[in-house]
């Protein structure tokens, strides 16, 4: 929830009137160059930066290391799905088929991805949980068993674990292998994520999912939950564009048409509308 306490004071508005406060950048005098996040747009970024570096810079305010950039590339590759039956890709495909503007089709598909069980918001919740839990371990000395019991005993889920359709997430071992090959240590958040998995498995057949492992790895990079949320959403964009482009190339209505008899109605039987008397 947004706190508006400071905005109740008129000085909040008068102090900012007619002035822009920003850390993102500015146009330099004479338009000889522009600043973006502390770098010269032409002299530094256009000359040398990669798209992945610019994305990371825009979200976090710093350039990634070579290992961090490669790790995020691996995460993007691991979530670049091609099956248009996936719900967010169906939206992108239909958007293309009905000739929606690219921005509208993209926005619809990305919005679907920002959910509690998949994509951006799921990783926000997982990274927030891991970061708060690591802090509690340091401050309170709480153990992993107690952390798990807090949730499961109240029938609450733990963000970053489980998967809607299948038990195991085939992407997790791939990402952990690349993480190790790049020389990353197992930091406190990833260590916690793996330890929680061991405790959960003694009670339920539920394991760490990709959102969980990515949240833990990026938390160990020092990223905030909001930054992780944003970067994970961008990882899904390549597959969204692929579905959109295929939709633009096909005839409208071609993808997964439905007939009335394809729908099984399980609601109330036919009945008269009650009288208002």
NORFEN-V566215 format. One record per pair of residues at least 24 apart in sequence whose ideal C-beta (glycine too) atoms are under 6 Angstrom apart, sorted by the first residue. I is the first residue (numbers start at 0). J is the second residue. Records with the same first field share a line. If there is no record, write none. Layout:
# NORFEN-V566215
I = J, J
This chain:
# NORFEN-V566215
36 = 60
54 = 233
58 = 226, 229, 230
59 = 226
66 = 181
67 = 220
69 = 181
70 = 181
73 = 177
74 = 213, 234
75 = 234
77 = 170, 174
78 = 234, 235
79 = 237, 238
80 = 238
83 = 242
87 = 111, 112
88 = 242
91 = 239, 242, 243
92 = 242, 246, 254
95 = 243, 246, 247
96 = 246, 249, 251, 254
97 = 251
104 = 243
108 = 239
109 = 232
112 = 232, 235
116 = 163
119 = 228, 231, 232
121 = 210
122 = 210, 214, 227, 228, 231
123 = 224, 228
124 = 158
125 = 158, 159, 210, 211, 214
126 = 214, 218, 224, 227
127 = 224
128 = 158
129 = 188, 191, 215, 218
130 = 218
133 = 187, 188, 191
143 = 194, 195, 198
144 = 198
147 = 195, 198
159 = 210, 211, 214
160 = 205, 207, 211
161 = 205
162 = 208
168 = 208, 209
170 = 209
171 = 207, 212
174 = 212
186 = 219
188 = 215, 218, 219
189 = 215, 216, 219
